[in-house]
Amino acid sequence: MPYTSEDCLFCKIVAGTVPADVVHRDEHVVAFRDINPQAPTHVLVIPRRHVENLGALAEYPEELADVVALGASVAEEAGLEAGFRMVANAGELAGQTVFHAHLHVLGGRRMAWPPG
C-alpha cells in the first residue's frame, strides 16, 4: 500500500499542495479546520499515511493512537471541556466522502442523539 495517493485530497493537504487551515502538523498526523463546519469547532484529524478509513488504520495501531490523541488535544486546546464528539465515518453509506482515514472533532454546541 502506498504511503500517499496522488488523487487524494487529504494527501494533497498533507503534502501542502492544497491549502488548509492547519491547526497541527507533525511527522505522523495533520489537523485542520473543516471547510464546511457542522459545529463551532470542527477539525479533521488525519494520519499522513493514506488508508481508506479509520478502521483500516487499525493495521497501524501507533498511528491510530496518534490520531485519537491529537483529537483529544484539539478538543482541549479549543476549550471543549464541557463536551465534544469525535466521529469517524467508514464507507459511503456512513457518509464518508473523502476516502482517507479521518476523525472529525466537533464541539462548541449541544450535540443531538442519534446523530444521523
N, CA, C and O atoms as a GROMACS GRO file, in nm:
protein
  464
    1MET      N    1   0.084  -0.118   0.000
    1MET     CA    2   0.000   0.000   0.000
    1MET      C    3   0.089   0.125   0.000
    1MET      O    4   0.182   0.134   0.080
    2PRO      N    5   0.060   0.220  -0.089
    2PRO     CA    6   0.141   0.342  -0.090
    2PRO      C    7   0.115   0.427   0.033
    2PRO      O    8   0.007   0.424   0.091
    3TYR      N    9   0.216   0.504   0.071
    3TYR     CA   10   0.203   0.593   0.186
    3TYR      C   11   0.108   0.707   0.154
    3TYR      O   12   0.038   0.756   0.243
    4THR      N   13   0.104   0.751   0.029
    4THR     CA   14   0.012   0.856  -0.016
    4THR      C   15  -0.052   0.814  -0.147
    4THR      O   16  -0.006   0.721  -0.213
    5SER      N   17  -0.157   0.884  -0.183
    5SER     CA   18  -0.226   0.861  -0.309
    5SER      C   19  -0.229   0.992  -0.385
    5SER      O   20  -0.270   1.095  -0.330
    6GLU      N   21  -0.188   0.990  -0.510
    6GLU     CA   22  -0.178   1.112  -0.590
    6GLU      C   23  -0.311   1.184  -0.607
    6GLU      O   24  -0.313   1.306  -0.618
    7ASP      N   25  -0.422   1.110  -0.610
    7ASP     CA   26  -0.551   1.172  -0.636
    7ASP      C   27  -0.633   1.200  -0.510
    7ASP      O   28  -0.749   1.238  -0.520
    8CYS      N   29  -0.575   1.182  -0.393
    8CYS     CA   30  -0.646   1.201  -0.267
    8CYS      C   31  -0.634   1.345  -0.218
    8CYS      O   32  -0.523   1.398  -0.203
    9LEU      N   33  -0.749   1.410  -0.193
    9LEU     CA   34  -0.750   1.547  -0.143
    9LEU      C   35  -0.671   1.561  -0.013
    9LEU      O   36  -0.592   1.654   0.002
   10PHE      N   37  -0.691   1.469   0.081
   10PHE     CA   38  -0.623   1.481   0.210
   10PHE      C   39  -0.473   1.455   0.196
   10PHE      O   40  -0.394   1.516   0.270
   11CYS      N   41  -0.432   1.369   0.105
   11CYS     CA   42  -0.288   1.350   0.081
   11CYS      C   43  -0.227   1.479   0.027
   11CYS      O   44  -0.112   1.512   0.057
   12LYS      N   45  -0.304   1.552  -0.053
   12LYS     CA   46  -0.256   1.680  -0.106
   12LYS      C   47  -0.245   1.784   0.005
   12LYS      O   48  -0.155   1.867   0.002
   13ILE      N   49  -0.336   1.779   0.103
   13ILE     CA   50  -0.325   1.869   0.218
   13ILE      C   51  -0.201   1.832   0.299
   13ILE      O   52  -0.127   1.920   0.342
   14VAL      N   53  -0.178   1.702   0.321
   14VAL     CA   54  -0.058   1.656   0.392
   14VAL      C   55   0.067   1.708   0.321
   14VAL      O   56   0.161   1.754   0.386
   15ALA      N   57   0.069   1.699   0.188
   15ALA     CA   58   0.186   1.741   0.110
   15ALA      C   59   0.201   1.892   0.101
   15ALA      O   60   0.307   1.943   0.064
   16GLY      N   61   0.094   1.965   0.135
   16GLY     CA   62   0.100   2.110   0.128
   16GLY      C   63   0.067   2.165  -0.009
   16GLY      O   64   0.087   2.285  -0.033
   17THR      N   65   0.017   2.082  -0.101
   17THR     CA   66  -0.016   2.129  -0.235
   17THR      C   67  -0.159   2.182  -0.245
   17THR      O   68  -0.194   2.250  -0.341
   18VAL      N   69  -0.242   2.150  -0.145
   18VAL     CA   70  -0.376   2.206  -0.134
   18VAL      C   71  -0.380   2.281  -0.001
   18VAL      O   72  -0.345   2.224   0.102
   19PRO      N   73  -0.422   2.408  -0.003
   19PRO     CA   74  -0.423   2.484   0.122
   19PRO      C   75  -0.530   2.436   0.219
   19PRO      O   76  -0.635   2.387   0.180
   20ALA      N   77  -0.500   2.452   0.347
   20ALA     CA   78  -0.594   2.420   0.454
   20ALA      C   79  -0.560   2.505   0.574
   20ALA      O   80  -0.447   2.553   0.588
   21ASP      N   81  -0.658   2.525   0.661
   21ASP     CA   82  -0.636   2.598   0.785
   21ASP      C   83  -0.584   2.497   0.888
   21ASP      O   84  -0.660   2.444   0.970
   22VAL      N   85  -0.455   2.473   0.883
   22VAL     CA   86  -0.391   2.370   0.965
   22VAL      C   87  -0.376   2.419   1.108
   22VAL      O   88  -0.325   2.529   1.132
   23VAL      N   89  -0.420   2.336   1.204
   23VAL     CA   90  -0.404   2.370   1.346
   23VAL      C   91  -0.292   2.289   1.410
   23VAL      O   92  -0.244   2.324   1.518
   24HIS      N   93  -0.249   2.181   1.346
   24HIS     CA   94  -0.138   2.099   1.395
   24HIS      C   95  -0.083   2.016   1.280
   24HIS      O   96  -0.158   1.965   1.196
   25ARG      N   97   0.049   2.003   1.278
   25ARG     CA   98   0.116   1.921   1.177
   25ARG      C   99   0.241   1.864   1.242
   25ARG      O  100   0.320   1.938   1.299
   26ASP      N  101   0.259   1.732   1.233
   26ASP     CA  102   0.384   1.671   1.277
   26ASP      C  103   0.416   1.554   1.184
   26ASP      O  104   0.354   1.540   1.079
   27GLU      N  105   0.511   1.472   1.222
   27GLU     CA  106   0.556   1.366   1.132
   27GLU      C  107   0.455   1.253   1.116
   27GLU      O  108   0.470   1.170   1.026
   28HIS      N  109   0.350   1.248   1.201
   28HIS     CA  110   0.253   1.138   1.194
   28HIS      C  111   0.112   1.181   1.155
   28HIS      O  112   0.041   1.107   1.087
   29VAL      N  113   0.071   1.301   1.198
   29VAL     CA  114  -0.068   1.344   1.181
   29VAL      C  115  -0.077   1.491   1.143
   29VAL      O  116   0.016   1.570   1.164
   30VAL      N  117  -0.192   1.526   1.084
   30VAL     CA  118  -0.222   1.665   1.049
   30VAL      C  119  -0.366   1.692   1.094
   30VAL      O  120  -0.453   1.606   1.079
   31ALA      N  121  -0.390   1.810   1.150
   31ALA     CA  122  -0.525   1.851   1.188
   31ALA      C  123  -0.554   1.986   1.123
   31ALA      O  124  -0.469   2.075   1.123
   32PHE      N  125  -0.674   1.998   1.069
   32PHE     CA  126  -0.712   2.122   1.001
   32PHE      C  127  -0.861   2.145   1.015
   32PHE      O  128  -0.938   2.051   1.034
   33ARG      N  129  -0.902   2.271   1.005
   33ARG     CA  130  -1.043   2.307   1.018
   33ARG      C  131  -1.121   2.261   0.896
   33ARG      O  132  -1.076   2.274   0.782
   34ASP      N  133  -1.240   2.206   0.922
   34ASP     CA  134  -1.328   2.160   0.815
   34ASP      C  135  -1.378   2.281   0.735
   34ASP      O  136  -1.411   2.384   0.794
   35ILE      N  137  -1.384   2.270   0.603
   35ILE     CA  138  -1.428   2.382   0.520
   35ILE      C  139  -1.581   2.399   0.524
   35ILE      O  140  -1.633   2.501   0.479
   36ASN      N  141  -1.652   2.299   0.577
   36ASN     CA  142  -1.798   2.305   0.590
   36ASN      C  143  -1.833   2.266   0.733
   36ASN      O  144  -1.890   2.159   0.756
   37PRO      N  145  -1.800   2.352   0.830
   37PRO     CA  146  -1.814   2.312   0.971
   37PRO      C  147  -1.958   2.284   1.012
   37PRO      O  148  -2.051   2.354   0.972
   38GLN      N  149  -1.974   2.178   1.091
   38GLN     CA  150  -2.104   2.137   1.142
   38GLN      C  151  -2.122   2.176   1.289
   38GLN      O  152  -2.225   2.144   1.349
   39ALA      N  153  -2.025   2.244   1.345
   39ALA     CA  154  -2.028   2.292   1.483
   39ALA      C  155  -1.930   2.408   1.493
   39ALA      O  156  -1.845   2.424   1.404
   40PRO      N  157  -1.939   2.489   1.599
   40PRO     CA  158  -1.844   2.599   1.614
   40PRO      C  159  -1.697   2.554   1.606
   40PRO      O  160  -1.613   2.623   1.549
   41THR      N  161  -1.667   2.439   1.664
   41THR     CA  162  -1.536   2.377   1.644
   41THR      C  163  -1.557   2.252   1.561
   41THR      O  164  -1.633   2.163   1.600
   42HIS      N  165  -1.492   2.245   1.446
   42HIS     CA  166  -1.498   2.126   1.360
   42HIS      C  167  -1.362   2.112   1.292
   42HIS      O  168  -1.331   2.180   1.194
   43VAL      N  169  -1.284   2.021   1.347
   43VAL     CA  170  -1.148   1.998   1.299
   43VAL      C  171  -1.137   1.853   1.253
   43VAL      O  172  -1.191   1.762   1.316
   44LEU      N  173  -1.068   1.833   1.142
   44LEU     CA  174  -1.040   1.699   1.092
   44LEU      C  175  -0.899   1.662   1.132
   44LEU      O  176  -0.806   1.742   1.119
   45VAL      N  177  -0.883   1.540   1.182
   45VAL     CA  178  -0.751   1.488   1.219
   45VAL      C  179  -0.725   1.369   1.128
   45VAL      O  180  -0.804   1.276   1.122
   46ILE      N  181  -0.611   1.374   1.057
   46ILE     CA  182  -0.581   1.268   0.960
   46ILE      C  183  -0.439   1.216   0.982
   46ILE      O  184  -0.350   1.289   1.024
   47PRO      N  185  -0.420   1.087   0.953
   47PRO     CA  186  -0.283   1.037   0.951
   47PRO      C  187  -0.217   1.079   0.821
   47PRO      O  188  -0.285   1.101   0.721
   48ARG      N  189  -0.087   1.091   0.823
   48ARG     CA  190  -0.015   1.119   0.698
   48ARG      C  191  -0.026   1.000   0.602
   48ARG      O  192  -0.027   1.018   0.480
   49ARG      N  193  -0.034   0.881   0.658
   49ARG     CA  194  -0.044   0.760   0.576
   49ARG      C  195  -0.182   0.755   0.509
   49ARG      O  196  -0.283   0.781   0.573
   50HIS      N  197  -0.184   0.721   0.381
   50HIS     CA  198  -0.311   0.706   0.311
   50HIS      C  199  -0.366   0.566   0.335
   50HIS      O  200  -0.312   0.466   0.288
   51VAL      N  201  -0.475   0.562   0.409
   51VAL     CA  202  -0.557   0.441   0.421
   51VAL      C  203  -0.701   0.486   0.406
   51VAL      O  204  -0.732   0.603   0.432
   52GLU      N  205  -0.789   0.396   0.364
   52GLU     CA  206  -0.924   0.434   0.324
   52GLU      C  207  -1.009   0.492   0.437
   52GLU      O  208  -1.082   0.588   0.414
   53ASN      N  209  -1.001   0.436   0.557
   53ASN     CA  210  -1.083   0.486   0.667
   53ASN      C  211  -1.016   0.451   0.800
   53ASN      O  212  -0.914   0.383   0.803
   54LEU      N  213  -1.074   0.498   0.910
   54LEU     CA  214  -1.013   0.478   1.040
   54LEU      C  215  -1.005   0.330   1.077
   54LEU      O  216  -0.912   0.289   1.146
   55GLY      N  217  -1.101   0.250   1.033
   55GLY     CA  218  -1.095   0.106   1.058
   55GLY      C  219  -0.973   0.043   0.994
   55GLY      O  220  -0.910  -0.044   1.053
   56ALA      N  221  -0.940   0.086   0.873
   56ALA     CA  222  -0.822   0.034   0.804
   56ALA      C  223  -0.694   0.079   0.872
   56ALA      O  224  -0.590   0.013   0.860
   57LEU      N  225  -0.700   0.192   0.944
   57LEU     CA  226  -0.582   0.242   1.014
   57LEU      C  227  -0.547   0.152   1.134
   57LEU      O  228  -0.437   0.162   1.188
   58ALA      N  229  -0.640   0.066   1.176
   58ALA     CA  230  -0.612  -0.027   1.286
   58ALA      C  231  -0.492  -0.117   1.255
   58ALA      O  232  -0.432  -0.173   1.347
   59GLU      N  233  -0.459  -0.132   1.128
   59GLU     CA  234  -0.340  -0.208   1.089
   59GLU      C  235  -0.212  -0.138   1.137
   59GLU      O  236  -0.106  -0.201   1.145
   60TYR      N  237  -0.223  -0.010   1.169
   60TYR     CA  238  -0.111   0.071   1.216
   60TYR      C  239  -0.150   0.132   1.352
   60TYR      O  240  -0.180   0.251   1.359
   61PRO      N  241  -0.150   0.052   1.459
   61PRO     CA  242  -0.206   0.096   1.587
   61PRO      C  243  -0.141   0.221   1.645
   61PRO      O  244  -0.209   0.301   1.709
   62GLU      N  245  -0.012   0.240   1.626
   62GLU     CA  246   0.051   0.361   1.679
   62GLU      C  247  -0.001   0.486   1.608
   62GLU      O  248  -0.020   0.589   1.672
   63GLU      N  249  -0.024   0.477   1.478
   63GLU     CA  250  -0.077   0.591   1.404
   63GLU      C  251  -0.223   0.616   1.441
   63GLU      O  252  -0.267   0.731   1.449
   64LEU      N  253  -0.298   0.509   1.463
   64LEU     CA  254  -0.437   0.524   1.508
   64LEU      C  255  -0.440   0.595   1.643
   64LEU      O  256  -0.521   0.685   1.664
   65ALA      N  257  -0.352   0.555   1.733
   65ALA     CA  258  -0.343   0.620   1.864
   65ALA      C  259  -0.304   0.767   1.849
   65ALA      O  260  -0.355   0.852   1.922
   66ASP      N  261  -0.215   0.798   1.755
   66ASP     CA  262  -0.175   0.938   1.732
   66ASP      C  263  -0.295   1.022   1.687
   66ASP      O  264  -0.311   1.136   1.731
   67VAL      N  265  -0.379   0.966   1.600
   67VAL     CA  266  -0.496   1.038   1.551
   67VAL      C  267  -0.592   1.067   1.667
   67VAL      O  268  -0.640   1.179   1.682
   68VAL      N  269  -0.620   0.966   1.748
   68VAL     CA  270  -0.714   0.984   1.860
   68VAL      C  271  -0.656   1.080   1.964
   68VAL      O  272  -0.727   1.167   2.014
   69ALA      N  273  -0.528   1.066   1.995
   69ALA     CA  274  -0.465   1.154   2.094
   69ALA      C  275  -0.467   1.299   2.045
   69ALA      O  276  -0.493   1.390   2.124
   70LEU      N  277  -0.440   1.321   1.917
   70LEU     CA  278  -0.445   1.457   1.865
   70LEU      C  279  -0.588   1.510   1.868
   70LEU      O  280  -0.609   1.628   1.894
   71GLY      N  281  -0.686   1.425   1.842
   71GLY     CA  282  -0.826   1.468   1.851
   71GLY      C  283  -0.858   1.519   1.990
   71GLY      O  284  -0.922   1.623   2.004
   72ALA      N  285  -0.814   1.448   2.093
   72ALA     CA  286  -0.837   1.490   2.231
   72ALA      C  287  -0.763   1.621   2.260
   72ALA      O  288  -0.815   1.708   2.329
   73SER      N  289  -0.643   1.634   2.208
   73SER     CA  290  -0.564   1.755   2.228
   73SER      C  291  -0.629   1.876   2.160
   73SER      O  292  -0.633   1.985   2.217
   74VAL      N  293  -0.680   1.856   2.040
   74VAL     CA  294  -0.750   1.964   1.968
   74VAL      C  295  -0.871   2.010   2.050
   74VAL      O  296  -0.895   2.130   2.063
   75ALA      N  297  -0.947   1.914   2.105
   75ALA     CA  298  -1.064   1.949   2.186
   75ALA      C  299  -1.022   2.028   2.310
   75ALA      O  300  -1.087   2.126   2.346
   76GLU      N  301  -0.916   1.984   2.374
   76GLU     CA  302  -0.868   2.054   2.494
   76GLU      C  303  -0.825   2.197   2.459
   76GLU      O  304  -0.862   2.292   2.528
   77GLU      N  305  -0.746   2.211   2.352
   77GLU     CA  306  -0.698   2.342   2.310
   77GLU      C  307  -0.813   2.435   2.270
   77GLU      O  308  -0.802   2.557   2.282
   78ALA      N  309  -0.923   2.376   2.221
   78ALA     CA  310  -1.040   2.456   2.181
   78ALA      C  311  -1.130   2.490   2.300
   78ALA      O  312  -1.230   2.559   2.284
   79GLY      N  313  -1.094   2.441   2.419
   79GLY     CA  314  -1.174   2.471   2.538
   79GLY      C  315  -1.305   2.395   2.544
   79GLY      O  316  -1.405   2.448   2.593
   80LEU      N  317  -1.305   2.273   2.496
   80LEU     CA  318  -1.428   2.195   2.490
   80LEU      C  319  -1.445   2.102   2.611
   80LEU      O  320  -1.493   1.990   2.596
   81GLU      N  321  -1.407   2.150   2.730
   81GLU     CA  322  -1.415   2.068   2.850
   81GLU      C  323  -1.558   2.021   2.879
   81GLU      O  324  -1.577   1.915   2.939
   82ALA      N  325  -1.659   2.100   2.839
   82ALA     CA  326  -1.798   2.064   2.865
   82ALA      C  327  -1.845   1.948   2.778
   82ALA      O  328  -1.949   1.888   2.806
   83GLY      N  329  -1.771   1.916   2.675
   83GLY     CA  330  -1.807   1.803   2.590
   83GLY      C  331  -1.770   1.826   2.445
   83GLY      O  332  -1.771   1.938   2.395
   84PHE      N  333  -1.740   1.717   2.380
   84PHE     CA  334  -1.708   1.721   2.238
   84PHE      C  335  -1.737   1.583   2.181
   84PHE      O  336  -1.757   1.487   2.255
   85ARG      N  337  -1.738   1.576   2.052
   85ARG     CA  338  -1.764   1.450   1.983
   85ARG      C  339  -1.650   1.423   1.887
   85ARG      O  340  -1.602   1.514   1.819
   86MET      N  341  -1.607   1.296   1.882
   86MET     CA  342  -1.513   1.250   1.780
   86MET      C  343  -1.589   1.150   1.694
   86MET      O  344  -1.644   1.052   1.746
   87VAL      N  345  -1.591   1.173   1.563
   87VAL     CA  346  -1.668   1.091   1.471
   87VAL      C  347  -1.579   1.044   1.357
   87VAL      O  348  -1.501   1.122   1.302
   88ALA      N  349  -1.590   0.917   1.324
   88ALA     CA  350  -1.521   0.863   1.207
   88ALA      C  351  -1.622   0.787   1.122
   88ALA      O  352  -1.682   0.690   1.169
   89ASN      N  353  -1.639   0.829   0.999
   89ASN     CA  354  -1.728   0.760   0.906
   89ASN      C  355  -1.645   0.660   0.826
   89ASN      O  356  -1.534   0.692   0.782
   90ALA      N  357  -1.698   0.541   0.806
   90ALA     CA  358  -1.627   0.439   0.730
   90ALA      C  359  -1.718   0.389   0.618
   90ALA      O  360  -1.810   0.310   0.642
   91GLY      N  361  -1.692   0.435   0.499
   91GLY     CA  362  -1.768   0.392   0.383
   91GLY      C  363  -1.874   0.492   0.340
   91GLY      O  364  -1.916   0.577   0.417
   92GLU      N  365  -1.914   0.479   0.216
   92GLU     CA  366  -2.010   0.570   0.156
   92GLU      C  367  -2.143   0.572   0.230
   92GLU      O  368  -2.201   0.679   0.250
   93LEU      N  369  -2.193   0.456   0.271
   93LEU     CA  370  -2.321   0.450   0.341
   93LEU      C  371  -2.317   0.520   0.476
   93LEU      O  372  -2.421   0.562   0.528
   94ALA      N  373  -2.200   0.534   0.533
   94ALA     CA  374  -2.185   0.604   0.661
   94ALA      C  375  -2.165   0.754   0.642
   94ALA      O  376  -2.159   0.829   0.739
   95GLY      N  377  -2.154   0.798   0.518
   95GLY     CA  378  -2.137   0.940   0.490
   95GLY      C  379  -1.994   0.981   0.460
   95GLY      O  380  -1.966   1.101   0.449
   96GLN      N  381  -1.903   0.885   0.448
   96GLN     CA  382  -1.765   0.921   0.415
   96GLN      C  383  -1.759   0.970   0.272
   96GLN      O  384  -1.808   0.904   0.180
   97THR      N  385  -1.698   1.088   0.253
   97THR     CA  386  -1.688   1.144   0.118
   97THR      C  387  -1.544   1.156   0.070
   97THR      O  388  -1.519   1.160  -0.050
   98VAL      N  389  -1.449   1.161   0.163
   98VAL     CA  390  -1.307   1.158   0.127
   98VAL      C  391  -1.252   1.028   0.184
   98VAL      O  392  -1.256   1.006   0.305
   99PHE      N  393  -1.201   0.944   0.096
   99PHE     CA  394  -1.161   0.809   0.136
   99PHE      C  395  -1.014   0.803   0.177
   99PHE      O  396  -0.932   0.731   0.119
  100HIS      N  397  -0.984   0.883   0.279
  100HIS     CA  398  -0.857   0.887   0.351
  100HIS      C  399  -0.900   0.892   0.497
  100HIS      O  400  -0.984   0.974   0.534
  101ALA      N  401  -0.846   0.806   0.579
  101ALA     CA  402  -0.886   0.800   0.720
  101ALA      C  403  -0.888   0.939   0.782
  101ALA      O  404  -0.795   1.017   0.764
  102HIS      N  405  -0.996   0.969   0.854
  102HIS     CA  406  -1.003   1.096   0.925
  102HIS      C  407  -1.101   1.089   1.040
  102HIS      O  408  -1.197   1.012   1.039
  103LEU      N  409  -1.073   1.171   1.137
  103LEU     CA  410  -1.154   1.181   1.258
  103LEU      C  411  -1.206   1.324   1.266
  103LEU      O  412  -1.128   1.419   1.261
  104HIS      N  413  -1.337   1.340   1.279
  104HIS     CA  414  -1.396   1.472   1.299
  104HIS      C  415  -1.398   1.501   1.448
  104HIS      O  416  -1.443   1.418   1.527
  105VAL      N  417  -1.351   1.617   1.488
  105VAL     CA  418  -1.362   1.664   1.626
  105VAL      C  419  -1.461   1.780   1.623
  105VAL      O  420  -1.435   1.883   1.562
  106LEU      N  421  -1.575   1.760   1.690
  106LEU     CA  422  -1.683   1.859   1.688
  106LEU      C  423  -1.717   1.904   1.828
  106LEU      O  424  -1.720   1.822   1.920
  107GLY      N  425  -1.743   2.033   1.846
  107GLY     CA  426  -1.783   2.082   1.976
  107GLY      C  427  -1.821   2.228   1.971
  107GLY      O  428  -1.818   2.292   1.865
  108GLY      N  429  -1.859   2.279   2.087
  108GLY     CA  430  -1.898   2.417   2.097
  108GLY      C  431  -2.048   2.438   2.090
  108GLY      O  432  -2.095   2.551   2.091
  109ARG      N  433  -2.124   2.329   2.083
  109ARG     CA  434  -2.270   2.333   2.088
  109ARG      C  435  -2.320   2.199   2.140
  109ARG      O  436  -2.245   2.101   2.142
  110ARG      N  437  -2.446   2.195   2.181
  110ARG     CA  438  -2.505   2.069   2.226
  110ARG      C  439  -2.522   1.977   2.106
  110ARG      O  440  -2.570   2.020   2.000
  111MET      N  441  -2.484   1.853   2.122
  111MET     CA  442  -2.495   1.753   2.016
  111MET      C  443  -2.623   1.672   2.035
  111MET      O  444  -2.660   1.639   2.147
  112ALA      N  445  -2.690   1.641   1.926
  112ALA     CA  446  -2.811   1.560   1.931
  112ALA      C  447  -2.776   1.412   1.921
  112ALA      O  448  -2.668   1.376   1.874
  113TRP      N  449  -2.868   1.327   1.967
  113TRP     CA  450  -2.852   1.183   1.953
  113TRP      C  451  -2.986   1.123   1.918
  113TRP      O  452  -3.084   1.159   1.982
  114PRO      N  453  -2.997   1.035   1.822
  114PRO     CA  454  -2.885   0.984   1.743
  114PRO      C  455  -2.837   1.087   1.642
  114PRO      O  456  -2.912   1.177   1.603
  115PRO      N  457  -2.711   1.073   1.598
  115PRO     CA  458  -2.651   1.177   1.514
  115PRO      C  459  -2.700   1.180   1.370
  115PRO      O  460  -2.678   1.281   1.303
  116GLY      N  461  -2.764   1.078   1.320
  116GLY     CA  462  -2.799   1.092   1.180
  116GLY      C  463  -2.893   0.990   1.131
  116GLY      O  464  -2.930   0.991   1.014
   0.00000   0.00000   0.00000
